[in-house]
Amino acid sequence: MRTACVALTLFAHGAHAANLQTMDGYSLSAYSDALAWDGNPAYYWAMKNPDAPQNPIWYVEMTPCSAGCYNEEDCVANSKDLPAGKKANEQIDTNSPNGGIGQTLWDDHKAHLVKINCMSQDAGMGDTSKWGLKMKGAQIIKAVFQDAVATHGLGNTSAGQHLVIFGGSSGSAITSLHHLPLVPGYIGNLDNVHVVGLHDSGSGGAPCAHVASSDWSACNETAFGNEEADQLLIAQAEWQYVHDEFYTSWFADDEATKNCAADQPSGEEWNCIWPEYKLAYATAPHVSIETKFEKHMYDQAMSSLTFTVQSNQCTGSTEVCERANEIAGYHETAMLNAGATQQGVGFFWGQCYVHSASKFESTLNTNEAGGTVLYDALMEYFYRGNDDWTAATPYSSQPNLQWGTSDSCNGFSCGTCAADCGGGDVHPVCSRAGATPVSPAGAKTMKPSFWAIPQGVLSPAK
């Protein structure tokens, strides 16, 4: 029998049609270093809310952007699939924001929308040229924020205090997590602008980050020791390439980056590219949305296996389903020990078999963690129980918020009722029984990484 899902929301909001199909595209031709892969000026999208043109809430979203190559052949070929630069402003079709948090902030909170385009094969972290390609992703992100101030009125003192919600999902959640502490500097450290992050589904690339030493080999074998994990190995190579070629230069002066790298074994500093490691050092105000049964993690670690979820249960061979649950258990250990416990930080830990839940209305309004719907958790973070978000500032002094970190289940989508979570039935096993034990939240139990690609399997270019 299907269980009905009733969400008691802190801030009433209705259904939203995904009606933002065309936004104005703005060329970054005024910023000499903000170049697309082809050497032409990069561009971004922006739309001021006509219902409240002076409203000081801004949602700055990154398009899906990830590490996409690790050698010359792949980088040159894959770059041609990215948008080319534009020298002039024009209207450009985009499918954002798909009825998720962007549409909700637009409709119900009268936010303005800014969308950053991914236009180079550097996961938005580069500031160089290589193989005839411009790798200027970090410069593009910086220039978008600068142009939002110069062109669209971000930080205009006549509007009082401004709130910038900056983030992305999937690979873009990794990128936005790293850029977040630098954003105030991008906009000139304006005293009246409060910047917070919203990072959704950036984890899953390092599922063995904090397992006990005795479980290290088993986790390695489960997640990586088989031919089905080829996609995860490739992702490892691509992100290690991003770290070595771009990340260490752009983020060299960031305190969180330096502190994380200092705690890694020699040669393994690139672990810090992953949220599983970086969250312990990420003190800039933000909320992270993660899930035990991360779809994208399975897409990479079990890419060639028959694997589906129906009525909250894994359907497939016993061996495949057992392995799926084992990976989820390791991933749970990694994330509950990732250290997202700082003041001013929020951490939403779901049990759903889903990816990028905040991007879609169905999952935004139904996915739960610790009995709290995702939308309500986000509003709790931004408003802290007040009618006016400004009463919650400065966010850096607010208590840490956690949702779902004491819950666990041994099957998929435990206690949720979203379409992406297996049809809506509530899983009967909602307890810590069988879950991988974890050490106290925030504990650093980092071990020498096995993420380095084995010789003869993949050889990331330098």
C-alpha positions in Angstrom: 0.0 0.0 0.0 1.4 3.4 -0.9 2.0 5.8 1.9 0.7 9.3 1.5 3.2 12.1 1.9 2.2 15.2 3.7 4.7 18.0 4.0 4.2 20.6 6.7 6.3 23.5 5.4 7.6 26.5 7.3 7.0 28.8 4.3 4.0 28.0 2.2 4.7 27.5 -1.5 2.7 26.1 -4.3 3.4 24.1 -7.5 5.6 25.9 -9.9 5.6 25.5 -13.6 9.1 25.4 -15.1 8.5 28.6 -17.2 11.9 30.2 -17.2 13.0 28.9 -20.6 14.7 32.0 -22.0 17.1 34.2 -20.1 19.2 37.1 -21.2 22.7 36.1 -22.0 25.5 38.5 -21.1 28.9 38.5 -22.7 31.9 38.9 -20.4 33.8 40.7 -23.1 34.7 43.5 -20.6 36.8 41.0 -18.6 39.9 40.1 -20.5 40.6 36.8 -18.7 37.1 35.5 -18.7 37.4 33.4 -21.9 35.6 30.3 -23.1 37.6 27.3 -24.3 37.7 28.7 -27.9 39.3 32.0 -26.8 36.1 34.1 -27.2 34.5 35.9 -24.3 32.5 33.6 -22.0 28.9 34.5 -21.2 26.3 33.9 -18.5 22.6 34.2 -18.0 20.8 36.6 -15.7 17.2 37.6 -15.1 16.0 40.3 -12.7 12.7 39.4 -11.0 10.1 41.8 -12.5 7.8 41.4 -9.5 10.4 42.9 -7.2 13.2 44.5 -9.1 14.8 45.9 -6.0 14.6 42.7 -4.0 18.0 41.9 -2.6 17.9 38.1 -2.8 20.1 36.5 -5.6 20.4 32.9 -6.6 23.6 32.3 -8.5 23.7 28.8 -9.9 26.4 26.9 -11.8 25.4 24.8 -14.7 26.4 21.2 -14.6 30.2 21.4 -14.6 32.7 18.7 -13.9 36.1 17.4 -14.6 35.9 16.2 -18.2 39.3 15.1 -19.3 42.8 14.2 -18.2 44.9 14.1 -21.3 45.3 16.2 -24.5 43.2 14.0 -26.7 40.2 13.9 -24.4 40.5 17.6 -23.5 40.6 18.8 -27.1 37.8 16.5 -28.2 35.5 17.2 -25.2 36.0 20.9 -25.3 34.2 21.0 -28.6 31.1 19.8 -26.9 31.0 22.9 -24.7 29.4 26.2 -25.6 31.5 28.6 -27.6 32.1 32.1 -26.4 30.0 35.1 -27.5 31.1 38.7 -28.1 27.7 40.3 -27.6 24.7 40.0 -25.4 21.7 38.0 -26.7 18.8 35.9 -25.5 19.8 32.3 -25.0 17.6 29.3 -24.3 18.3 27.5 -21.1 16.4 24.8 -19.2 17.0 26.3 -15.8 15.7 26.1 -13.1 13.5 23.0 -13.8 11.0 23.8 -11.1 13.4 23.2 -8.2 15.0 25.6 -5.7 15.7 28.2 -8.4 12.1 28.3 -9.5 10.9 28.4 -5.9 13.2 31.2 -5.0 12.1 33.1 -8.1 8.4 32.6 -7.5 8.0 32.7 -3.7 11.0 34.8 -2.6 11.2 37.1 -5.6 14.9 36.3 -6.1 16.9 37.3 -9.1 18.6 34.5 -11.0 22.1 34.3 -12.3 23.4 31.2 -14.1 27.1 30.6 -14.7 28.0 28.6 -17.8 30.6 25.9 -17.8 32.8 26.8 -20.8 36.1 25.0 -20.3 37.4 21.6 -19.3 38.7 22.6 -15.9 35.7 22.2 -13.7 35.5 25.9 -13.2 38.9 26.1 -11.5 41.4 27.0 -14.2 43.3 30.2 -15.1 45.7 29.1 -17.8 45.9 27.9 -21.4 46.8 24.4 -22.5 46.9 22.5 -25.8 45.5 25.5 -27.7 42.5 25.6 -25.2 41.6 28.3 -22.8 41.2 26.9 -19.3 39.8 30.0 -17.6 36.8 28.6 -15.6 37.9 30.3 -12.4 38.2 33.6 -14.1 34.7 33.2 -15.6 33.2 32.6 -12.2 34.9 35.6 -10.7 33.9 37.8 -13.7 30.2 36.8 -13.4 30.1 38.0 -9.8 31.9 41.2 -10.8 29.5 41.8 -13.6 26.5 41.2 -11.4 27.7 44.1 -9.3 28.5 46.3 -12.3 25.5 45.5 -14.5 22.6 44.1 -12.4 22.8 46.0 -9.1 24.2 43.3 -6.8 25.2 45.1 -3.6 23.3 48.3 -4.4 23.1 50.1 -1.1 19.6 51.4 -1.8 18.3 47.9 -1.5 19.9 47.5 2.0 21.3 44.1 2.8 21.7 41.5 0.0 21.7 37.7 0.2 23.6 35.7 -2.4 22.9 32.0 -2.5 25.6 30.4 -4.6 25.9 26.8 -5.5 25.4 24.0 -7.9 24.7 20.3 -8.0 26.8 17.2 -8.9 30.3 18.2 -10.1 29.3 21.9 -9.8 28.7 21.3 -6.1 32.4 20.5 -5.8 33.3 23.6 -7.7 31.0 25.9 -5.8 32.2 24.5 -2.4 35.8 25.6 -3.3 34.9 29.0 -4.7 32.5 29.9 -1.9 35.0 31.5 0.5 36.5 33.6 -2.4 33.2 35.0 -3.6 33.1 38.0 -1.1 36.5 39.0 -2.6 35.2 38.6 -6.1 32.5 41.3 -5.4 34.9 43.7 -3.6 34.1 42.5 0.0 30.9 44.6 0.1 29.7 45.0 3.7 26.0 44.7 2.8 26.3 41.4 0.9 25.9 38.1 2.7 27.1 35.0 0.7 26.0 31.5 1.6 26.5 28.3 -0.3 24.1 25.6 -1.5 26.0 22.5 -2.6 23.9 19.5 -3.7 25.2 16.0 -4.4 28.9 16.7 -4.7 29.9 13.6 -2.8 30.3 9.9 -3.8 33.7 10.2 -5.5 35.6 9.1 -2.4 33.3 6.6 -0.7 36.2 5.1 1.5 37.4 8.5 2.8 37.1 7.7 6.5 36.7 4.0 6.9 38.6 2.3 9.6 42.1 0.9 8.8 40.8 -2.6 9.1 38.1 -2.0 6.5 40.3 -0.2 4.0 41.1 -3.1 1.7 37.5 -4.3 1.7 36.1 -0.9 0.8 38.7 -0.5 -1.9 37.7 -3.8 -3.4 34.0 -3.1 -3.1 34.1 0.3 -4.7 37.0 0.0 -7.1 38.3 -3.5 -7.4 36.2 -4.6 -10.4 35.7 -3.8 -14.1 32.4 -2.2 -13.4 34.2 0.6 -11.5 35.9 1.9 -14.7 33.8 5.1 -14.7 34.7 5.8 -11.1 38.4 5.3 -11.9 38.1 7.7 -14.8 36.4 10.3 -12.6 39.3 9.9 -10.2 41.8 10.6 -12.9 39.9 13.6 -14.2 39.5 15.2 -10.8 43.1 14.5 -9.9 44.1 16.2 -13.1 42.0 19.3 -12.2 43.6 19.5 -8.8 47.2 19.2 -10.1 46.8 21.5 -13.1 44.4 24.2 -11.9 43.2 23.9 -8.3 46.5 24.3 -6.5 47.2 27.6 -8.2 43.8 29.4 -8.0 43.0 28.4 -4.4 46.6 28.6 -3.0 45.8 31.4 -0.6 42.5 30.0 0.7 42.9 29.0 4.4 40.5 26.0 4.1 42.5 24.7 1.2 45.8 25.1 2.9 44.6 23.5 6.1 43.1 20.5 4.4 46.2 19.9 2.3 48.4 20.1 5.4 46.5 17.3 7.0 46.9 14.9 4.0 49.7 12.4 3.6 52.5 13.6 1.3 51.4 13.2 -2.3 47.8 12.8 -1.4 46.9 16.5 -1.1 44.5 16.2 -3.9 42.1 14.3 -1.6 40.9 17.8 -0.7 39.2 18.2 -4.0 36.4 15.9 -2.6 33.7 17.1 -0.2 34.4 14.0 1.9 37.7 15.6 2.9 37.1 19.3 2.3 33.9 19.8 4.4 35.8 19.6 7.7 37.7 22.7 6.7 34.9 24.6 4.9 33.9 27.3 7.4 32.2 29.7 4.9 28.5 29.6 5.6 26.8 27.0 3.5 24.4 24.1 3.5 25.3 20.7 1.9 22.7 18.2 0.6 23.9 14.6 0.4 22.3 11.2 0.4 23.4 7.7 1.5 22.1 6.1 -1.7 23.7 8.6 -4.1 22.6 7.7 -7.7 25.7 9.2 -9.4 28.0 7.2 -7.2 26.3 4.0 -8.4 26.4 5.2 -12.0 30.1 5.3 -11.7 31.0 2.4 -9.4 28.4 -0.1 -10.8 28.0 1.3 -14.3 27.7 -1.9 -16.3 25.6 -3.9 -13.8 21.8 -4.3 -14.0 20.7 -2.3 -11.0 17.2 -0.8 -10.3 15.3 0.4 -7.3 11.6 -0.4 -7.0 9.4 0.2 -3.9 12.5 1.2 -2.0 14.3 -2.1 -2.7 17.2 -3.1 -4.9 16.1 -5.4 -7.6 18.8 -7.5 -9.3 21.0 -10.3 -8.3 21.7 -10.8 -4.6 25.4 -10.2 -5.2 24.7 -6.8 -6.9 22.3 -5.7 -4.3 24.6 -6.7 -1.4 27.4 -4.8 -3.1 25.1 -1.7 -3.5 24.3 -1.7 0.1 28.0 -2.2 1.1 29.0 0.8 -0.9 26.2 2.9 0.7 27.5 1.9 4.1 31.0 3.0 3.3 29.7 6.2 1.8 27.7 6.8 5.0 30.8 6.4 7.1 32.6 8.8 4.9 30.0 11.6 5.0 29.1 11.3 8.7 32.8 11.7 9.4 33.3 14.5 6.9 33.2 17.1 9.6 30.4 19.4 8.4 29.8 20.5 12.0 31.1 24.1 12.0 29.2 27.1 13.1 27.2 28.6 10.3 27.0 25.3 8.3 24.0 23.1 7.5 24.2 19.4 6.5 21.2 17.6 5.1 21.8 13.8 5.1 19.1 11.8 3.3 18.5 8.2 2.7 17.2 8.6 -0.8 18.3 6.9 -4.0 18.5 10.2 -5.9 20.9 12.8 -7.3 20.6 16.6 -7.2 17.3 16.6 -5.2 17.1 20.4 -4.9 17.0 20.8 -8.6 13.6 19.3 -9.1 10.2 20.2 -7.5 9.2 16.6 -6.9 12.3 15.8 -4.8 12.7 19.3 -3.3 9.2 19.1 -1.8 9.2 15.4 -0.7 12.6 14.2 0.2 13.1 14.0 3.9 16.0 13.7 6.4 15.3 13.3 10.1 11.6 14.0 9.4 12.2 17.3 7.7 11.4 18.0 4.0 14.3 19.3 2.0 12.6 22.6 1.2 11.8 23.2 4.8 15.4 22.4 5.8 16.7 25.0 3.3 14.2 27.6 4.6 15.2 26.8 8.1 18.8 27.5 7.2 18.2 30.7 5.3 15.6 32.2 7.7 16.4 30.5 11.0 12.7 30.7 12.0 12.4 34.4 11.2 10.1 36.1 8.7 13.0 38.2 7.4 16.2 36.5 6.3 18.3 39.5 7.5 17.5 38.5 11.1 19.6 35.4 10.5 22.7 37.3 9.7 25.6 37.0 10.0 25.2 33.4 9.1 28.7 32.6 10.3 27.6 33.1 13.9 24.5 30.8 13.6 24.5 27.3 15.2 25.3 24.3 13.1 22.2 22.6 11.7 22.0 18.9 10.9 19.1 16.9 9.4 19.1 13.1 9.3 22.5 12.3 10.6 21.1 10.0 13.3 19.0 8.1 10.8 20.0 5.2 8.7 18.3 2.3 6.8 19.5 -0.9 5.2 17.4 -0.5 2.1 16.9 2.3 -0.4 14.8 5.5 0.1 14.0 4.7 3.8 11.2 6.9 5.1 10.8 9.1 1.9 8.0 9.4 -0.6 9.5 11.0 -3.7 9.0 9.5 -7.2 12.8 9.2 -7.6 13.0 7.2 -4.4 11.4 4.0 -5.6 7.7 4.6 -5.9 6.7 6.1 -2.5 6.5 3.1 -0.1 8.1 3.6 3.3 10.8 1.1 4.0 10.1 -0.9 7.1 13.7 -0.9 8.4 14.6 2.6 9.7 17.2 2.1 12.3 20.9 2.1 12.8 20.9 -1.7 12.8 23.5 -3.0 10.3 24.8 0.5 9.5 28.5 1.0 9.4 29.6 2.4 12.8 31.1 5.9 12.7 33.4 7.8 14.9 32.2 11.1 16.5 31.2 13.7 13.9 34.2 15.9 12.9 36.8 13.3 13.7 39.6 13.2 11.2 40.4 9.6 10.4 42.1 10.1 7.1 44.1 7.3 5.7 46.6 7.2 2.9 44.5 7.3 -0.2 44.2 4.6 -2.9 42.7 7.2 -5.3 45.9 7.4 -7.2 45.3 5.6 -10.5 47.2 2.3 -10.8 50.0 2.4 -13.3 48.9 0.7 -16.5 45.2 1.4 -15.9 45.1 5.2 -16.3 47.9 7.6 -16.5 46.7 11.2 -15.9 48.6 13.7 -18.0 50.8 16.2 -16.3 
